[in-house]
Amino acid sequence: MELSVNLSHFKRTREGEEKRSFARALQICRDAGFRYFDYTPGYREEGWEKTAACELAMIEEAGAAVTQSHAPFNRYGTHGSWEEFMPLFHRSFEAAAAVHSRYMVVHADEYRVEDRYDPEEIAAFAYEYLAPEVEFAKKHGMKVAIENLFEEGHGKYVNGRSRYTSCVEELLAIIEKFHDPDVCCCWDFGHAACAYGFDKMLDALKAAGKYVECTHVHDNYYGKDLHLLPFLGSIRWEDHMRYLGEIGYAGKLSYELGYGGIPDCLLPGFARDAYAVGQHLLSLAK
């Protein structure tokens, strides 16, 4: 088990835009000790392939690697219509392959109707749009990891539900629908806290445990998806890490930090502190 971090977070500045250069963000993370990254190159701009190749060269020169990436999701309509979204969805897989990513994390909740919530119908829809990308991923040495989600108050609720895979039974159902060892789970600890509460989230992890091959590590409190460093929220990391150690989890503990932007003068120290926190997490699994 080793640490990973979402590299894009270190490009974000106090102004709220990703203005810090890729090279600088990479250097800060490497200087702090991180060797593995969650990263998806930009794929919406013209000539993205050349940029991705340059970024891969810098990563490899730094003695590092991309271990997981994240496909876009259209929960908030940020990528336009379904017809506009799907080409971007596929292109994100191409971008992940371009930097030799090992896992592509996806959401399985793109189904949208307002008059019913039928898990089997939703699973069939998710399978249809994910299956071609699973085949693409396999051809490029990647696995597809379906992420556990939570009901976050967006969208039309039907019988109290709006978001597929917000319960572990649905997460297992869509993974098992593929009957494919290259389809697995990315376990998001923060989402689990929101979905199941701090008292029951470990039980949910245990239910999904045999499928978990990568992670999103972050903390929260008050039921909010805050993406904090571990131990700044209320997740009982000692219990979760002990369980991962017991089952012999060999994937990455991958930070998914979010929100805000650290000033330049503080960012190297923040990265070092994040690495130290991660090293303590790893020690809890032994």
Backbone hydrogen bonds, N-H to C=O, Kabsch-Sander energy under -0.5 kcal/mol:
donor,donor_aa,acceptor,acceptor_aa,energy
2,E,251,G,-0.8
4,S,253,L,-2.4
5,V,36,Y,-1.3
6,N,255,Y,-0.8
7,L,5,V,-0.9
7,L,38,D,-1.4
8,S,38,D,-0.6
9,H,6,N,-1.2
10,F,7,L,-1.5
11,K,8,S,-1.7
12,R,8,S,-0.6
12,R,9,H,-0.8
13,T,17,E,-1.7
16,G,13,T,-1.8
19,K,11,K,-0.6
19,K,17,E,-1.9
20,R,11,K,-2.1
25,A,21,S,-2.4
26,L,22,F,-2.7
27,Q,23,A,-2.2
28,I,24,R,-2.3
29,C,25,A,-2.1
30,R,26,L,-2.7
31,D,27,Q,-2.8
32,A,28,I,-1.4
33,G,29,C,-0.8
33,G,30,R,-0.8
34,F,29,C,-2.0
37,F,65,A,-2.0
38,D,5,V,-2.3
39,Y,37,F,-0.7
39,Y,68,Q,-2.3
48,W,45,E,-1.3
50,K,47,G,-0.7
51,T,47,G,-1.4
52,A,48,W,-2.8
53,A,49,E,-2.1
54,C,50,K,-2.0
55,E,51,T,-2.5
56,L,52,A,-2.5
57,A,53,A,-2.0
58,M,54,C,-2.0
59,I,55,E,-2.5
60,E,56,L,-2.8
61,E,57,A,-2.3
62,A,58,M,-1.6
63,G,60,E,-1.6
64,A,59,I,-2.3
65,A,35,R,-1.9
66,V,99,V,-0.5
67,T,37,F,-2.5
67,T,65,A,-0.6
68,Q,37,F,-1.4
69,S,103,Y,-2.4
71,A,105,V,-2.9
77,G,74,N,-1.7
80,G,77,G,-1.3
85,F,81,S,-2.5
86,M,82,W,-2.3
88,L,84,E,-0.8
88,L,85,F,-0.5
89,F,85,F,-2.3
90,H,86,M,-2.3
91,R,87,P,-2.2
92,S,88,L,-2.0
93,F,89,F,-1.0
93,F,90,H,-0.6
94,E,90,H,-1.7
95,A,91,R,-2.4
96,A,92,S,-2.3
97,A,93,F,-2.4
98,A,94,E,-1.8
99,V,95,A,-0.9
99,V,96,A,-0.8
100,H,97,A,-1.6
101,S,96,A,-2.4
103,Y,67,T,-1.2
104,M,143,K,-2.8
105,V,69,S,-2.6
105,V,103,Y,-0.6
106,V,145,A,-2.4
122,I,118,D,-2.5
123,A,119,P,-2.6
124,A,120,E,-2.0
125,F,121,E,-1.8
126,A,122,I,-2.9
127,Y,123,A,-2.7
128,E,124,A,-1.8
129,Y,125,F,-1.7
130,L,126,A,-2.1
131,A,127,Y,-2.5
134,V,130,L,-2.3
135,E,131,A,-1.9
136,F,132,P,-2.0
137,A,133,E,-2.9
138,K,134,V,-2.4
139,K,135,E,-1.8
140,H,136,F,-0.9
140,H,137,A,-1.1
141,G,138,K,-1.4
142,M,137,A,-3.0
143,K,102,R,-2.3
144,V,182,D,-2.6
145,A,104,M,-2.5
145,A,143,K,-0.6
146,I,144,V,-0.6
146,I,184,C,-2.8
147,E,106,V,-2.5
148,N,186,C,-1.1
149,L,165,T,-2.0
152,E,150,F,-0.6
158,V,161,R,-2.9
161,R,158,V,-1.4
164,Y,162,S,-0.5
166,S,163,R,-1.1
170,E,167,C,-0.7
171,L,167,C,-1.7
172,L,168,V,-2.5
173,A,169,E,-1.9
174,I,170,E,-2.2
175,I,171,L,-1.8
176,E,172,L,-2.8
177,K,173,A,-1.3
178,F,174,I,-0.6
178,F,175,I,-1.2
179,H,175,I,-0.6
183,V,180,D,-2.0
184,C,144,V,-2.6
184,C,182,D,-0.5
185,C,211,Y,-2.6
186,C,146,I,-1.6
187,W,185,C,-0.6
187,W,214,C,-2.2
188,D,186,C,-0.7
189,F,187,W,-0.7
189,F,216,H,-2.3
192,A,188,D,-2.2
193,A,189,F,-2.0
194,C,190,G,-1.8
195,A,191,H,-2.5
196,Y,192,A,-2.9
197,G,192,A,-0.6
197,G,193,A,-1.4
200,K,197,G,-0.6
201,M,197,G,-1.5
204,A,200,K,-1.5
205,L,201,M,-2.1
206,K,202,L,-2.4
207,A,203,D,-1.7
208,A,204,A,-1.6
209,G,205,L,-1.2
211,Y,208,A,-2.5
212,V,208,A,-0.7
212,V,209,G,-1.0
213,E,185,C,-2.3
213,E,211,Y,-0.5
214,C,185,C,-1.3
216,H,187,W,-2.3
217,V,254,S,-2.9
218,H,216,H,-0.6
219,D,228,L,-2.4
224,K,221,Y,-1.7
226,L,224,K,-1.7
228,L,219,D,-2.3
232,L,229,L,-1.7
234,S,220,N,-2.8
237,W,235,I,-1.6
239,D,236,R,-0.7
240,H,236,R,-1.6
241,M,237,W,-2.9
242,R,238,E,-1.9
243,Y,239,D,-1.9
244,L,240,H,-2.3
245,G,241,M,-2.3
246,E,242,R,-2.1
247,I,243,Y,-2.0
248,G,245,G,-0.8
249,Y,244,L,-2.6
253,L,2,E,-3.0
254,S,252,K,-0.9
255,Y,4,S,-2.7
255,Y,253,L,-0.7
256,E,217,V,-1.8
258,G,227,H,-1.3
266,L,263,P,-1.4
267,L,263,P,-1.7
270,F,266,L,-2.5
271,A,267,L,-2.7
272,R,268,P,-2.1
273,D,269,G,-2.5
274,A,270,F,-2.6
275,Y,271,A,-2.2
276,A,272,R,-2.3
277,V,273,D,-2.6
278,G,274,A,-2.2
279,Q,275,Y,-2.3
280,H,276,A,-1.8
281,L,277,V,-2.2
282,L,278,G,-2.4
283,S,279,Q,-1.8
284,L,280,H,-1.3
284,L,281,L,-0.7
285,A,281,L,-0.6
285,A,282,L,-1.2
286,K,283,S,-1.0
